[in-house]
Amino acid sequence: QVQLVESGGGLVQAGGSLRLSCSASESIFSINSVGWYRQAPGKQRELVAHITTGGITDYLDSVKGRFTISRDNAKNAVYLQMNSLKPEDTAVYYCAVRHYWGQGTQVTVSS
């Protein structure tokens, strides 16, 4: 059973930055696409960023130019660099590979 663990969330003021990390118990990132999702209270979970095995990335329109997804296969980790954070970015952020999900990390952006 693959386990994913997210970290790096926290409380930040609007305009600030956070870097989320996702690590896996097995070396699965190098052979699978990886997604970062988020779910805000009362809202559906949405895909925020995605990276393929070839390094092709895609982003939710509202985070384009502010968020960057990257991977480090040697460290078996995937990252989400979040800059210019807005209060509407407040959510629990999850990484996912195939049908595996992490437990999530809370990101709170104060105005």
C-alpha positions as CSV (number, residue, x, y, z in Angstrom):
1,Q,0.0,0.0,0.0
2,V,1.5,3.3,-1.1
3,Q,1.4,6.1,1.4
4,L,1.6,9.7,0.5
5,V,2.4,12.4,3.0
6,E,1.9,16.1,2.4
7,S,3.6,18.8,4.4
8,G,4.3,22.5,4.3
9,G,0.9,23.9,4.9
10,G,0.2,26.7,7.4
11,L,-1.1,30.2,8.0
12,V,0.1,32.9,5.7
13,Q,-0.9,36.5,4.9
14,A,-2.3,37.4,1.5
15,G,0.6,37.9,-0.9
16,G,2.8,35.4,0.9
17,S,4.2,32.1,-0.2
18,L,4.2,28.5,0.8
19,R,5.9,25.4,-0.6
20,L,4.0,22.1,-0.2
21,S,5.8,18.8,-0.4
22,C,4.5,15.4,-1.1
23,S,6.5,12.3,-0.3
24,A,5.7,8.7,-1.1
25,S,6.6,5.4,0.6
26,E,7.5,3.9,-2.7
27,S,9.1,5.2,-5.9
28,I,6.0,5.9,-7.8
29,F,6.4,9.5,-8.9
30,S,8.8,8.8,-11.7
31,I,6.4,6.5,-13.5
32,N,3.1,8.2,-12.8
33,S,1.5,11.6,-13.3
34,V,0.9,13.4,-10.1
35,G,-1.7,15.9,-9.1
36,W,-2.2,18.5,-6.4
37,Y,-5.8,19.0,-5.4
38,R,-7.6,21.2,-2.9
39,Q,-10.9,21.3,-1.1
40,A,-12.3,24.3,0.6
41,P,-15.1,24.1,3.1
42,G,-18.4,23.5,1.4
43,K,-16.8,23.1,-2.0
44,Q,-15.9,20.2,-4.2
45,R,-12.3,19.0,-4.5
46,E,-10.6,20.5,-7.5
47,L,-7.4,19.8,-9.4
48,V,-5.0,22.6,-8.9
49,A,-1.9,21.4,-10.7
50,H,-0.7,18.3,-12.6
51,I,2.6,17.1,-13.8
52,T,3.2,14.2,-16.2
53,T,6.1,11.8,-16.2
54,G,7.6,13.8,-19.0
55,G,7.4,17.0,-17.0
56,I,4.4,18.6,-18.8
57,T,2.4,20.7,-16.4
58,D,-1.1,22.1,-16.3
59,Y,-2.8,24.4,-13.8
60,L,-6.2,25.6,-12.7
61,D,-6.8,28.9,-14.4
62,S,-7.0,30.8,-11.1
63,V,-3.5,29.7,-10.0
64,K,-1.7,30.1,-13.3
65,G,1.3,32.3,-12.9
66,R,1.3,31.9,-9.1
67,F,1.7,28.2,-8.5
68,T,4.4,25.9,-9.8
69,I,4.4,22.1,-9.6
70,S,7.7,20.2,-9.8
71,R,9.1,16.8,-9.1
72,D,12.3,15.4,-7.8
73,N,12.4,11.7,-8.7
74,A,15.7,11.2,-6.8
75,K,14.0,12.3,-3.6
76,N,10.7,10.7,-4.5
77,A,9.0,14.0,-3.9
78,V,6.6,16.4,-5.6
79,Y,6.3,20.0,-4.7
80,L,3.8,22.8,-5.1
81,Q,5.3,26.3,-4.9
82,M,2.6,28.8,-4.1
83,N,3.2,32.5,-4.5
84,S,1.1,35.6,-4.3
85,L,-1.4,33.6,-2.2
86,K,-5.0,34.9,-1.9
87,P,-7.6,34.2,0.8
88,E,-9.5,32.2,-1.8
89,D,-6.6,29.7,-1.9
90,T,-7.5,28.6,1.6
91,A,-8.2,24.9,1.5
92,V,-6.9,21.5,2.4
93,Y,-4.3,20.5,-0.2
94,Y,-3.8,16.9,-1.3
95,C,-1.4,15.1,-3.6
96,A,-2.6,12.1,-5.5
97,V,-1.1,9.4,-7.7
98,R,-3.4,7.0,-9.4
99,H,-5.9,6.0,-6.7
100,Y,-3.6,7.0,-3.8
101,W,-4.2,10.1,-1.8
102,G,-2.4,11.8,1.1
103,Q,-4.1,13.0,4.2
104,G,-3.9,16.6,3.2
105,T,-2.3,19.7,4.5
106,Q,-4.2,22.8,5.6
107,V,-3.4,26.1,3.9
108,T,-5.0,29.2,5.3
109,V,-4.5,32.6,3.8
110,S,-5.5,35.6,5.8
111,S,-6.6,38.9,4.3
